[in-house]
Every structure is written in structure tokens, then in C-alpha cells.
Amino acid sequence: MKTILLIEDDSDVRENTAEILELANYRVLKAENGRRGVEMARKEQPDLVLCDIMMPELDGYGVLHLLGRDPATAEVPFIFLTAKAERSEVRKGMELGADDYLTKPFDESELLNAIEGR
Amino acid sequence: MHPAIAKHDVAHVCELLFSSAAEGLVVVDLHGTILLVNPRMEELFGYVPGELIGRPIELLVPAAGRKAHVAHRQEYAAHPTKRPMGIGLDLQGQRKDGSTFAVEVSLNHFELHGDRFIMGLLTDITKRRSAEAALQRVNAELEQRVEERTADVKAAEKNLREALVKEKELNALKSRFVSMASHEFRTPLSTILSSVDLIGRYNDGSHKVNVERHVTKVRSKVRELTAMLNDLLSLEKLEQGQVQCIPEDFDLVDLCIELLEELRDLAKPGQEIRFDHRGEDRRLYQDPRMLANILRNLLTNAMKYSPEDRPIVLRTAIDGAQVEVEVVDQGIGIPAEDQPHLFQRFFRAGNAVTIQGTGLGLNIVRRYVDLMGGTIAFISRLNEGTTFTIHMPTRVIP
């Protein structure tokens, strides 16, 4: 069973996304802010990270930066979940080394396809 | 002299000039006694032929200028030159009947048989003066019109500038709205979409509890989105000046209790809302819907920006003609540097950007408070809490 780390500050979005992933037979680790997410990524070595951008403590760009610097986590596929649909935001995420991004609201198949693509 | 005029005819021509000239001619001696006038001179001043001869020249000067004229004349007699009289002065002649008229005089002098004489050539310039006056009036009118038009143009320019500023503000507002809406609407929409996906997964009838849980989530998110839309509509109506304070008589305590009942479901676990009213009087003549909107806004903010298990206090007090309303929380507080901007449209405090919100609520609240004739202020300390205080008259004059 593959493990996905989900970093998202909005509890409803976090719980629903986790539920969809669990029903698709993934093991889901949940973090409610960027700092906690980085800690869990280092400790648990997930197979993939799904990460929101706008979050308290440490935002999604910060998470990507920290994980990318650490050899233990640098290779883990990283997908942004973003409520910002502007191209500039998306480009910024991709330039920082994200593998993919999903714009909210995303449906079940978009989510699962993005993950299976990695 | 041209040969066409014979020498012996010159005296005759001069005679003709003298008698038919359009100007008045006068010759006086050094004492100012009139020795000779032409018919035009008599006509101008209204005397019969010969009547002026032997009279002092001052007879033709208005009484007020006579004394000065004598002095000027003596001065001229001492140093005669060929020159106009009274340069820069508004010279007047006086007719026999006492009426006066504007004149222009040029002076000359000559000697005859050893005696010196002074000659005056006089023109009635009444018409020229009135033409000048008319010209001056036209000029003044023109200047005034130019001034008026300049003022019009300046006013138009000012209006245009103001319109431009307003337009720029609207554009800035629009782009802030678009960026806010993009973010703030997408998050609840995500929950709705994923809940609907999950309801679809649970449709075999054996997961009734899960279905209900997601239906509740969808409902609550739809409510959240609706509230955001309502804020936007309120803002739009306020912007267009369509919102009016419609006062009626109501019980403040009843209104608060009903409102707390409505909001109880939205509270986080352990967020008890305490209500306290001071004063015997409970009745207000104010807009109850507006007041309910204000309190709903402040109380949901207090819940949103406070952790679980921290009480929120609503205090009201009526003291004479004033009502005081306080909403007290022990929440995250407002950073000092953000406090001056708190009531601005779309403004979010630095410690609130990751919490759902449009940045419109407090702007709307303040406008409602204005319409109700009141004031709003707050005291806040970071990570300790915030107290909003409203003062307004118990009876509003809309």
C-alpha cells in the first residue's frame, strides 16, 4: 500500500481528500500546516506529497523548498493543491520543482489520475 | 501750397475752414478773455453768435474745474507750447444750460502785432467716450465670460479627475475582488465537490452515516458561499447608496437572544457565548435588521478567530440616549501594524490570510454603524483577544 502525505490547512478539504484517497486504497498521513508536513515527510518517507499552497506556519512553497533540499525527501513526487488559479502562481510552483498541480475544486478522478501518473 | 490755389485765395480758404470746421475754435488773450470763436464753438456750447466774445474762457469750464483751469491757463501762458490740453484727464466742457460733455482740446499760441494769443481747438468726444465705455463694458463682459468658462473648464477637469480616481479605485477593487473570490470560493467548492464524489461512492445504501455526514458538509459549505455572496451584494448595495436605515421600535435583549440561538450551531466546541445586558431600558428605535447583521458579523468573526474552549462575550448597555454594544473574544488578535487597515474592503490581517474570509465583513459593519448614527472602535492584543465596541443612539434619526 502506497503512502500519501496530505498537507492542507482547511480541515474539510483535508478530511474529504483523505477519505477519497483511503477509499482508493492509499494510506494517508495528514498534516494541518507546512511545518508539521515537513516533519512528517522526514519521519515517514511517504511515496507522494499532496500539498496546499496558502497555509499558516509554513506555506506550500516553503514545504517544497525544504523537502527538495533534503536528499531523503528530494525524490518524492510532489503535487500542489492550489486555490490560486492564476498562471503566475502555477508557474511559480512548477519552477520550484513540483511535479504537478491540481486547482481547487478538483474532482475524484482528477485527483486519482494525478497521483497514478506519478 | 499747390498751384491750384492762388495766393490771394488763401485767406478765403482759411475763412471757410474756420467757419465750417467740425471742431470748435477759440482764441483767447493771456487773461483768458474770449476774443474769437467759430460757429461750431458756439453751437457746441449752446450760445448765440457773438454771445461768448469778451467773456472769460472759464465760462465754458464746469464750476468744479474753473479754479484749476485759471492756474493751468496762467502756467501755459508763461510757457506756451503746442500740445494737447489735460493729458490723461477726463476734460469736460459746460454748455450754457449747465449740462456738461466730454471734450478734447489741443492748444497753440501765436503772436500778432506784438501781442500773444492762445488758440484752442476743441472736439466733442461724447460719442468716442461712450464708444470707449461700451468697449470697456464689452471687454469686462468678455473677461467675465472667459473667467466663467475657465471656471467651468476647471470644474469639468476636476470632475474628470475625480471620475478617474473613482474609476481607478473601482478597477483596483475589481481585481482585489477577483483574486479574493478566486481563492475564497475555491476552498468551500473543493469540499462540496469531494463530498459529492464521496456521496456517489457511498450510494449502495450501506453507508447511510457517511452519506449524511457529507450532505451536512455540502449544506454548510453552500451556506458559507451564500454568506460570502451576501457580503458582496451588501457591499454593492452600500456602494450604490441603496441601503437605508429603517428604524422601528424593538427589544434589544430579545434580538440578542434570538441571534445567539441562530449562531450557536456555528460555534466551535467549547465556544460558549455569554450575553449580558445592563440598564433597565431594553427598547431601541433603530434598524433591527442592520443591528442583527452587525452583531452576526462581529460574533461569527469572534468564533472564527478564537480557538475552541474560549468564551465569547456579548455585552449590551443602555444609558440614557446611548446604547453600547461590546463583542469580546480571546482569539488570535489583530497585529498592531494591521489595525489601521482593518475596516478597509478586502483587507485581511496578516495572521488571518489562511483563515477563510472575504475581508468585507468589517467594512460592511462600519458602514451599517455609520448609517445607524453610531461609531465603532476596537482594542486588540495579538494572541490575547479583541474587543469591538459600538456606540449608537437609542433613537436614530434616519
Interface residues (C-beta under 8 A of the other chain):
Chain A: D9 D10 D12 V13 N16 T17 E19 I20 L23 M54 M55 P56 A83 K84 A85 E86 T103 K104 P105 F106 D107 E108
Chain B: S179 S182 H183 R186 T187 P188 L189 S190 T191 I192 L193 S194 S195 D197 L198 G200 R201 H214 K217 K221 N351 V353 T354 Q356
